[in-house]
Amino acid sequence: MRSEHREKFCAIGKLMLLGLCLIESARAAQSSQRIELGRLQTGATVAFSREATEWAIEISGGPAPKIFEPYPARLEVYHSDQDIRQFAAGYKTVKQAGSGVDANTDIADAGVTFHIHDHWSLTDTVLSLDRKVEVSGNGPGGFYSSIVLTVDPATGWTNVSYLAPGVLYGDPTYDGNNSPGSAANYNARRLILREDIMPAPMFGLSFSNGASVTLLDPA
């Protein structure tokens, strides 16, 4: 059996559009180990690099900390309440496709294979990800697909302010004790939000030097 699941992410578990301003229309300078998608207005470059047998994505060179992710394709596969599996993979293939980049990988689980097809593109001031997941095989349960991007771990927790409309505003002082933005959660350095409590599917990071990254799911 083969089925198809399609998602769009405007550039982090279901969010994604990097709201760093982009200036150039996508230009791909490529070698066997690196393919460049384009350059941000801040001077940072969006590129894909091959690490061993898989491809990673990175955004680096501007005022914001480096963003690097060796495992852009992630799945949570539900078999039962006692059997929920997490998978993460780098891209197996990356190639220029018109003004964008096509990136593909497969993830296998219990007789089912998930074929993940990602198309990255730059339009005006936006880095976008359009994802299609095809499933071949049979199995009970269901799955979620996500894109995860990791900020340079050298960036300390206290050097970042977090924004989620109606939920987080960078200062936990006046948030309730049981809220996602409570002082307890900030002190634990762990913020977990359900999408259904967010009036807009957007998450922002503001760094101490004034740089920022905004993530948005336009769907």
C-alpha positions as CSV (number, residue, x, y, z in Angstrom):
1,M,0.0,0.0,0.0
2,R,1.2,3.5,-0.8
3,S,-0.2,6.7,0.6
4,E,0.9,10.3,0.6
5,H,1.1,13.1,3.2
6,R,1.9,16.7,2.2
7,E,3.0,19.6,4.4
8,K,4.2,23.1,4.0
9,F,6.5,24.8,6.5
10,C,7.4,28.5,6.3
11,A,10.8,28.9,7.8
12,I,10.5,24.7,13.8
13,G,7.2,19.4,15.4
14,K,5.4,21.2,13.0
15,L,6.5,24.8,12.5
16,M,9.1,26.2,10.1
17,L,10.1,29.2,8.2
18,L,13.2,31.0,9.0
19,G,12.3,34.5,9.3
20,L,15.7,35.9,8.7
21,C,15.5,38.3,5.9
22,L,16.6,36.9,2.6
23,I,17.9,39.0,-0.2
24,E,19.1,36.9,-3.1
25,S,17.0,34.8,-5.3
26,A,18.3,31.2,-4.9
27,R,21.6,30.6,-6.4
28,A,23.2,27.2,-6.1
29,A,26.9,27.0,-6.0
30,Q,27.6,23.3,-5.6
31,S,30.4,20.8,-5.2
32,S,30.3,17.2,-4.3
33,Q,30.3,18.1,-0.6
34,R,28.3,21.4,-0.5
35,I,25.4,23.0,-2.2
36,E,24.4,26.6,-1.5
37,L,20.8,27.7,-1.7
38,G,21.3,31.4,-1.2
39,R,22.3,34.3,1.0
40,L,20.4,36.1,3.7
41,Q,20.2,39.9,3.9
42,T,22.2,39.6,7.1
43,G,25.1,38.0,5.3
44,A,24.4,34.4,6.4
45,T,24.4,31.6,3.8
46,V,21.9,28.8,3.6
47,A,23.7,25.6,2.5
48,F,23.6,21.9,2.6
49,S,26.8,19.9,3.4
50,R,27.5,16.3,3.2
51,E,28.6,14.6,6.5
52,A,29.8,11.1,5.8
53,T,26.9,9.5,3.8
54,E,24.2,12.0,4.7
55,W,23.4,15.7,4.1
56,A,22.9,18.3,6.7
57,I,21.5,21.9,6.5
58,E,23.2,24.9,7.9
59,I,22.7,28.7,8.1
60,S,25.8,30.5,9.1
61,G,27.9,33.6,8.6
62,G,25.5,36.4,9.8
63,P,25.0,38.0,13.1
64,A,22.7,35.3,14.4
65,P,24.3,32.2,15.8
66,K,25.0,29.3,13.4
67,I,22.0,27.1,12.8
68,F,23.0,23.5,11.9
69,E,21.0,20.4,11.7
70,P,22.4,17.0,10.7
71,Y,19.0,15.3,11.0
72,P,16.4,17.6,9.2
73,A,13.9,14.7,8.6
74,R,12.2,13.6,11.8
75,L,9.3,11.3,12.5
76,E,7.2,10.3,15.5
77,V,5.5,7.0,14.8
78,Y,2.6,5.8,17.0
79,H,2.1,2.1,17.3
80,S,0.3,2.2,20.7
81,D,0.3,4.3,23.9
82,Q,3.2,2.1,25.1
83,D,5.1,2.1,21.7
84,I,5.8,5.6,20.3
85,R,9.0,5.7,18.3
86,Q,11.2,8.7,17.4
87,F,13.3,8.7,14.2
88,A,15.7,11.3,12.8
89,A,17.7,11.2,9.5
90,G,19.9,13.3,7.3
91,Y,19.2,13.6,3.7
92,K,20.4,10.9,1.4
93,T,20.3,13.0,-1.7
94,V,20.4,16.8,-2.3
95,K,20.3,18.5,-5.7
96,Q,19.5,21.8,-7.3
97,A,16.0,22.0,-8.6
98,G,15.3,25.2,-10.5
99,S,15.9,28.1,-8.1
100,G,15.5,25.8,-5.1
101,V,16.9,22.6,-3.7
102,D,15.3,19.1,-3.5
103,A,16.4,16.9,-0.6
104,N,15.2,13.3,0.0
105,T,15.6,10.5,2.5
106,D,13.9,7.3,3.6
107,I,13.0,6.1,7.1
108,A,12.0,2.5,7.7
109,D,10.0,1.1,10.6
110,A,8.4,-2.3,11.1
111,G,7.6,-3.1,7.5
112,V,6.8,0.5,6.5
113,T,9.0,2.9,4.7
114,F,8.5,6.7,4.8
115,H,9.8,8.5,1.7
116,I,10.5,12.1,2.7
117,H,10.7,14.6,-0.1
118,D,11.7,18.2,0.9
119,H,11.9,21.2,-1.4
120,W,13.7,24.3,0.0
121,S,13.3,27.6,-1.7
122,L,13.8,31.4,-1.3
123,T,11.1,33.8,-2.3
124,D,11.4,37.5,-1.5
125,T,12.4,37.5,2.2
126,V,11.4,34.0,3.1
127,L,13.1,30.6,3.3
128,S,10.4,28.0,2.7
129,L,10.2,24.2,3.1
130,D,7.5,22.2,1.2
131,R,7.5,18.6,2.4
132,K,5.8,15.6,0.9
133,V,5.8,12.2,2.7
134,E,4.9,9.1,0.8
135,V,4.3,5.9,2.8
136,S,4.8,2.4,1.4
137,G,3.9,-0.8,3.3
138,N,1.4,-1.7,5.9
139,G,1.2,-1.0,9.6
140,P,-1.1,0.1,12.4
141,G,-1.1,3.5,14.0
142,G,0.0,6.9,12.5
143,F,2.8,9.4,12.4
144,Y,3.9,13.0,12.7
145,S,6.6,14.6,10.6
146,S,8.7,17.6,11.8
147,I,11.6,19.7,10.8
148,V,14.1,20.6,13.6
149,L,16.8,23.2,13.4
150,T,19.5,23.5,16.2
151,V,21.0,26.7,17.3
152,D,24.8,26.6,18.0
153,P,25.0,25.1,21.5
154,A,27.7,27.7,22.4
155,T,24.7,30.2,22.6
156,G,23.7,30.2,26.3
157,W,20.0,30.0,27.4
158,T,20.3,33.5,29.0
159,N,21.4,35.0,25.7
160,V,18.1,34.2,24.0
161,S,14.6,35.7,24.5
162,Y,11.6,33.5,23.3
163,L,8.4,34.6,21.7
164,A,5.2,32.7,21.0
165,P,2.2,35.0,20.5
166,G,-0.2,34.9,23.5
167,V,2.1,32.4,25.3
168,L,5.7,33.5,25.7
169,Y,7.1,37.1,25.7
170,G,10.7,36.6,26.9
171,D,9.9,37.6,30.5
172,P,8.3,35.0,32.8
173,T,7.7,37.5,35.7
174,Y,4.0,38.0,35.2
175,D,3.1,34.6,33.7
176,G,1.1,32.2,35.8
177,N,2.9,29.4,37.8
178,N,1.3,26.7,35.6
179,S,1.7,28.5,32.2
180,P,4.2,27.3,29.6
181,G,6.1,30.6,30.1
182,S,6.3,30.3,33.9
183,A,9.5,31.1,35.8
184,A,9.7,27.4,36.8
185,N,9.9,26.4,33.1
186,Y,12.4,29.1,32.3
187,N,14.5,28.0,35.3
188,A,14.3,24.4,34.1
189,R,15.4,25.7,30.6
190,R,12.7,23.7,28.9
191,L,9.7,25.2,27.1
192,I,7.0,22.8,25.8
193,L,3.9,24.1,24.0
194,R,0.9,22.4,22.4
195,E,0.1,23.8,19.1
196,D,-3.6,24.1,20.0
197,I,-2.9,26.7,22.7
198,M,-1.1,29.0,20.2
199,P,-3.2,31.6,18.4
200,A,-0.6,31.7,15.7
201,P,1.8,28.8,14.8
202,M,4.9,31.0,15.2
203,F,8.0,30.9,17.4
204,G,10.6,33.5,17.7
205,L,14.2,33.7,19.0
206,S,15.8,37.0,19.8
207,F,19.5,37.1,20.6
208,S,21.5,39.4,22.8
209,N,23.2,41.1,19.8
210,G,19.9,42.1,18.3
211,A,19.7,39.3,15.7
212,S,16.5,37.2,15.5
213,V,15.0,34.1,13.9
214,T,11.3,33.6,13.5
215,L,9.7,30.2,12.7
216,L,6.2,29.9,11.1
217,D,3.9,27.2,9.9
218,P,1.7,29.0,7.3
219,A,-0.7,26.1,7.0
